[in-house]
Amino acid sequence: MSILLSRPRGQWPQLSDKDFAVLGGARIAYIKMARSEEVAFISPDAPFLAPGHRVFVLHAADGTPILVTNSREAAMANAASEKLETVSLH
């Protein structure tokens, strides 16, 4: 697959969750900050968390939540221990 890099911002091809997962395979993950009260919407299997706290969620490339923690460093350490490369989302 080739992507022309001279396209103006906003005109890049959009990847679906499935396409992104295939691109990264099982090696790519990302971390998103969330509010503790949002965790139940992110993963119905997550335990109840007291509202009003900032948490960090490690997601697989396809968006599947892997881990919820109270620090970005802990999410990065878990990704490293699972041999996942974390990427930045913009």
N, C-alpha and C positions, 0 to 999 in steps of 0.2 A: 504494500500500500504506500502511495506517495501523497504527501501533503505539501502544497505550495505555500511557502512561508511568507510570501509578500502580501497576503490578504489582509485587509484592514480588520481591526478588532471587531468581533461580532459576526464575522463572515466565515468563521472556521466551521468545518463539519462538526455536527453534534454527535457524540457517542452515546448510545443507550447504556444502561447499567450492564446489560449482557455483553455488549461490545467492549466496554471498559474492563470487565472481569476477564474476558478472553485475552485482551491485550496484556493485562498484568498477571494473568494466571493466578496462582496461589501465593505469589511472592510479594505483591504490592498491597499496602494498607495506607490508611490515612487517619488522622486524628481530628476530631471536631469537638469544640467546646460546646457544652449544653448546660441547661439548668437542671437541677436534680428532679424537679417536677415533670420534666419532659422525658425522663428515662422510661417511664411506663409506655409512652407512645413509640419510643425507639425500639424497645424490646418488651413484649408482654410478659416474658419469662423473668424479667429483672425483679429483684425484691423492691419493696417500697422504700423510697429514700425521703428523708425529711425535706420539705420544700425550702427554697431560698439559698441553695448552695450551687457553686460552680463545679461541674464535673467534666471529665474528658473521656470521650468515647473513641476507642480504637475500632475502626471499621475495616472489613476486608474490601478489596477493590470493587466488589459488586454491591457494597453498601451494607452487608450483613454485620451487625454489631458483634464484636469479639469480647470486649472488655470495657467496663466502666470503672473509672478511678478518680481520685481527687487531685491528681497532679499530672501534668503533661509528661514529666520525667518518668513517672511510673508507667504511663502508656507507651512511651518510647522504649523503656527497658523491657516491657513485655513483648513488644514488636521485635526487638533485637533477639530476645531469647527464643522466639518462634521463627527466627530467620526471615522476618518480613522486612521489606524495604519500605519505609514510610515516605510518602510524597506529600508535597504541599498543594493545597487546593486554593485556587484564586477565584 
